[in-house]
């Protein structure tokens, strides 16, 4: 038995999924920055942690979205 392919999501759904992925990345970056600052890391090091957390979390969110669709 074959199943019909899923229809392409609308533009608004795609936009909202991108917005959610970016917001999740931003929250992860903020959490990483706060953790680094709390642990006494220098300012530049805390920004590096935040940037890495943002990139990794946003990438993960996009990959999860891609695998679900």
N, C-alpha and C positions, 0 to 999 in steps of 0.2 A: 504494500500500500504506500503510495507516495503522498506527501503532504505539500500543500501550496507554500511557496516561499513567503516569508514575512514581508509585508509591505514596507516601503521605505518610510522612515519616520519623518514627520513634518518638520518644517524649518524651525518652528517654535520649540519643538521637543529637542531638536539638535542644539539650539541655542541654550536652552535651559540645562541640558546635560553638560555643556561646556562651562557654563556659569557655575554649576555645582562643583565640577572638578576643580575650577580655579579657587572657589571659596574653601574647599577642603584643603587644598594646597596652602592657602593663606593661613588657615587655622593651624596647620602643622608647622608652618614657618614661625608663627607667633609663639607656639608652644616651645619650639626648639630654641628660639631666641631667649625666652624667659628662663628656660632650663640652663642655658649656657651662662646667662647673666647671674643666675642664682648660684651657679657653681664657681663663679669668680673668673670666668674666662675674659680675656681682653675684648674690647668692643669689636675689633675686626674679626676675631675668632667667632664671636657670637653671630655676627652677620653671615659668616661663612656657613655656620651650622644652619641658620635660618634659610639661606639660599639652597643648600643641599636638601633640606627637608622639603622645601617648596617644590623643587624639581622632581624629586623622587616620588612624593605623594601625588602630585598632579599627573605624572607619567603613569603611576599605578592606577589612578582613577580612570584615565583614558583607556588603558589596557583592559580594565574590568568592563568598561562600557562597550568596548569593541568586542569582547568575547561574549557579552550578553546579547548584543544585537545580532 
